[in-house]
Amino acid sequence: MSDLRRLLALARERSVVTATGWWAAAVGVVGVGAGLVLRWTEPVVVGAGLLALLVLGVLMTLGGSAVTLQLEVRPARVRPGAVADGLLTVVNNRSRRTAPADLEVPVDGRVEAFRMPWLSAGLRTTYPFPIAAERRGVVLVGPVSTVLGDPFGLARRTVSTSETVELFVHPEVLALPSLDAGLVRDLEGRATNDPSVSDLDFHTLRPYVPGDDRRHVHWQSTARASTAAGSTSLMVKGYTDTRRSHVGVVLDARATAYADEDVFETAVSAAASLAVRALRDEMDVTVVAGAHAVDRGAAARVLDGFSRVEPDRTDLPGLAARLAGLAPATSIAVLVTGPDTSFGEVQRAAAHLGPHVRLHVLRVAPGQRSRTSSVLGVSFMTMGAPGDLPRLVRAVGAA
């Protein structure tokens, strides 16, 4: 019995006959049968007519789409509360005109429906429609479907004929002071003890050895050394390697870390603001936000990643381990989390990053007093309101 039900469900799913069509078929069969048994002409005529309409409707669903559909969204990136413009362009590339059809454009759970009229060969028509960006996220637009069927709704077949277009609704980005005067303070890089054949940090002079680049010969020192030794003795500039600041932004996306969805969105906005500010300061940036990560991307790509963020179960140590794997050269890391994240969990995250990484923790705690503190070399910032984040960034730099 269960197998029969599954077969019937599959038949209904793949059938082009609508519910109205099935009712018409039932009435048609009953009408023809009753009319023949009772020798009554009218039910036979009505039943046969319904069955003929159903067959005609099924025939009208055969074939594919006769037009080319192009879907656009302008602009492709907006802020919450904005309205983007969707545009559906229909082009008839065939040598004959095409019949009318219904066009449907899914837009984030709802459907924009249009009726395409007779379209002559080589012509095109456009259908604009608004897309409201109510909240941060990715709005999926499409694929466009051409609905084939009859005017009576007895048969219907949908043909998807375009790709899906994404509208990125970026999080709100706060205006922050330069991180060079706040969280980072080493924008030009910090010197290491690693020797380098060419860098910006001149370190010492040393005798020439075969294989050295002649462009690094220091000729004044060579002249002095040759005079003192009585023979030619080339002196070469020695350098030490410098590392550019590489900021890692880690967003704790666990829903349990925040009081509600609004607090989670505030954390997303704070993490995005720090990442964008670091990019504007011309630093390398790697973002790990829940299940999504962006390594050394431009501002638009980084914000696209924040648009995709959804609640995730990965804890801070797991996120820190992923950051360390993606960007082992990270020199500054900012962990954005909720107010109740324990210091022990922060320490486990720090262990994945290594002792060379300067660690900051931003706790998003609406209603609490915004303040900064330091525990065992880790800087903590408690943000009671989004507007306090610029002050916290400056306060950490002054500490």
N, C-alpha and C positions, 0 to 999 in steps of 0.2 A: 504493500500500500504506500509506503514511504517512497519507494522508487517511482511509482506512478505519479505521486505528487511532485517529485523533483522533475520528472519529464514534462509534466504539464506546466510547471513554473518556467522551465527552460524554453518551452514552446511559446509561452506568452511573452517572455523577455525578447526572443528573437523574431517574433512575428511582427509584420508591418500592419496588421489589423488592429485598430484601436478598440477600446471598450465599446464605443458606439457601433463600430463595425461588427463586433461579435453579437451585439444585441440585434442589429439589422439582419445578420445571418440567421440567428435563431428565429426571429419573427418571419423571415422569408421562408425558411424551411417549414415552419409550422403552418404558415399561410398556404403554401403550395400543397402540403400534405392534407390539410383539412379540406381545402377546396376540391382536391381530387376525390377524397373519400365521400364528401357531401355533395359532390358534383355542383359546386358553387363556383362560378367563374370569377367573381370579384376577388376573393382571397388568393386565387391562383395568380391573377394579374398583379396584385399588390406584392405578393411574395416573390414572384419572378422579377418584378421591377427592382425590389430591394437587392436581390442576389446579383442582378446585372450591374447595379450601381456599385456594389462591393467589388465585383470583378474589375470594373473600370477603374475604381480607386486604387486597387492593388497594381494594375498596369501602370498607373500614373506615377507610382513610386519607383519603378524600375529605372535603371541607368544611374549615371553619376551626375555630379555638379557640372553645369554647362558654363560656368563663369569662374573668373579668377578673383579671389578675395584677398585684400591687403588690409592688415590691421596695424594701426599706429597709436601710440600714446605720447602726448606732448604736454609738458616735459616728462621725461622718464623718472625724475626724482623730485619729490616735493616734501614739504613739511606737514605735520598734522594740521588739519583744518583747511588745507588748500583744496582746490578743485582742478584736476587735470582734464585735458581735452582728449577724448577718444575719437578716432576717425576710422570708419570702415569704408573702404573703396572697393567698388564692384566693377570689374572690367569684363566685357564680352569680347573675347579674342577669337571667336568663331566667325565663320563667313555667313552665318544666318542669325536672325534674331532669336533670343532665348525667351522661354515662357516665364511668367511670373512665379515667384517663390517666396517663401517666408525665410528670413534670416534671423538667427538668434546669436547673441553675443553674451556669454556668461561673464559677469563682472562681480567677483568676490561673493558668490552665493546667490546673486540675483541675475536676471536675464533681461537684456535689452533686445527688444523684438522690432524688426523692420519688415515691411512688405515691399519686395522688389517688383516693379512693374515690367511690362514687356521691354526688353532692352535690345536695340538694334545692333547689328554687327559693328564692332570697332568702337562702340560707345562705352562710357563709364558713368557711374553715379556714385555720390558719396553720402554717407550718413554720419553726422557728428553726434556725439553723446557725451555728457559730463560724467566724470568719475570723482566722487567725493572721497577724499583721503581723511577719514575721521580719526584714525589712530595710527601709531607707528606699526610698521609691518610691511609685508609685500602683498600687493593687490594683484591677483591673477586675472588677466583679461583675455578671454578666448578659451579654446579655439572657436572660431566662428563656425556655425552649423547652418547648412542649407536644409531646410525642411521640405521634403517632397511628399506630396499627397493630393487628395481630392478636395474640392470645395466643401464637401459635406462632413469631413472629418472621419470618414470610415476607415481610411488607411493612412499611415504616416511612416516615413522613414527619414532619419536624420543622418546627414553626411557631414563629417567634420572636414573642413577644407582650408584650414589655416593653422599657424602655430600659435602658441600661447605667448602673450607679451606680459612682462612684469613691470609694475609700477612700484618703485621703491618709495616708501614713506619714511623718511629719515627721522631719528629722534631729535628732540630739541638740543641745540648745542649752546652751552653757556660761554660767554666771553670771559676768558681767563687771562691773567698776566703771563708773560713769558716764563716758561719753566726753567729757563736759564737762571733766573733770579729766585726760583722757588724750589721745585722738587729736584732739579738736575744739578745746576751750578757747575757743570763741566762741559759746556757745549762744544768747546774746541777740542775735546778729547783729552785723555789723561795719559801721561807717559808711562811706559812699561820698561822692564829690563830686557825685553826681547830685541835683539839686534835686527836691523833692517838695512838693506842696501840703498833704499831710497824712501825718504819720508820727509815730513816737515820739521821734525825735531832733531836739530843738529846736536850731536852728543860729544864727539871727541875726534882726534886725529890719530891715524895709525899708519904704519908702513904699508906700502903697496904690495899686494900679493898677486900672482898670475890669475887672471880671470876677473879682476876688478874693472869696473867701468871707468875709462879714462876721463869721463865727464865729471867724476867726483874727485879728481886730483886737486888738492889745494896748493896752487903754484907758489904763493908767497912762503908758506911753510916749507915747501919742497926746496926753494932756493936757500933758505936759512939752514935746513938740515944738510943739504949738499955742500954748502960752504964749510960747515963745522966738521963734516966727515971727510972732506976732500974728495968726494966722489958723488955721482948722481944718486940721490936717494929720494924716491917719490913718496909723498905723504898724501894719504887719501882721507876724505871726510868720513867719519863714522856716524851712524844715525841710530836712534832707538825708535821702535814702533810706537805709534799713537793709535788709540782706538776712539772712533767717533761714538758719541753717546747713542746707545740703543735702548729705547724705552719699550718695556713690555707692559701692556695693559691687560689685566685678567679680570673678567667679570664673573662673579659667582651667580649662576643662573638658577640656583635651587629655589623653588617657590617657598620652601619652608624657611629660608633665610630672611624672608621679608614678611611684614605684617599683612600686606595685601598687594593687589596688582598695581595700585598707584605707586606704592613704595618701590616695587620692582622696576616700574618705568622710570622713576627718579634715578635709580641706580644705573640703568641703561644710559640715561641722558648724561649722568656724571662721567661714566666711563668713556662715552663717545666724546665728550668735551675735552677730557684729558688727552685722548689719542689725537684729536684734531689739533689741539694746541701744540703738541709735540711735533706734528708734521709741519705746522706753520713755522716752528722754530728750526726746521730743516734737520730734524733728527730721524734716525731709522726707527720705525715703529712696528711692533708685532702685537696683534690683538688675539686673545683667546677668550671668547665669550660663549660660555656653555658649550654647545656642540659645534660652534662655528669658529673659524680661525682665519685671520688675514695676516700674511707676512710681508712686510715692506710694500704695502699698497699705497696708492694715492688716497687723498681724502675722500673722494667719491666712492672708491671701492671699500674703504674702511667703513664708511657710513652705510653702504649697502649691506655689509656684514652685520652691523648692529640692527639693521631693519629686519634681518632674518632671525634674530635671537628669539627663542622661545624658552619657557621653563625647562630645565634639565636637571638631572640627578647627580651629575659629576661634582665631587667635592673639591675644595681648594687645592689640596695636595695633588689630585689628579690633573687639575687645570695647570698648576705650576709645572708639573712634569711634562705636560704637552708643550708649554712655552719653552722649557729648557731644550726640548728636542727640536723644536722649530727654529729657535734663535739662541744658540749657545753663547753668542756674543753679547747677550743682554747685559747691560750695566745698571739699569734702573728698572725696578718692577713696581707697579702699583696694583694692589689687589683691592677690588671694589666688592664689598660684601655687606651683609646686614649687621644690625647692632649687636647680635648675640653670638657672633662667631668667636670661638674661644682662642686664647693665645696659644694653646697647645696645637690647634689646627694650623694656625699661622706659622708656628715653628716647623711643623711637618712640611708645609709648603715651601718655606725658606730652605729646608734641607735639599729639596729638589733643585732649587735655583743655584745654590752654591754660595760660598762666603764672599765672592767678588761682586755680588749683586747688591746694590743698595735697595732696601725694601721699604715701601710705604704701604700702609693699609688705610683705605678710606671706608669708614663704616657709615652707611646711610641710615640715619636714625631720626626720622621726623619727630619733632616735638622736644627732642633733647637739646641741651646747650651745645653749640658748636665749639669745639676745642681741639687742641693738639697735645700730644704727649709722646714720650719715647720710652720704650722698654727693651733693654738688651740690644740696642742698636737698631731697632725697628721703629719707624715713625708711624704713629697712629693719628688719624684725623677723624673726628666725629662730626658729621654734617647734619645739623638739625633742620636746615632749610637749603634748597638749591642755591639761593642767592648768597649763601655763606661760603661756597666753594672757592671763589677768587681769594677771599681773605685767608682761608686755610692754606692755599697754595703759597701765598706770600709768607704766612707765619712759619711754615716748615722751612722755607729758605732762610729765614732770619734766625732760626733756632741754632 
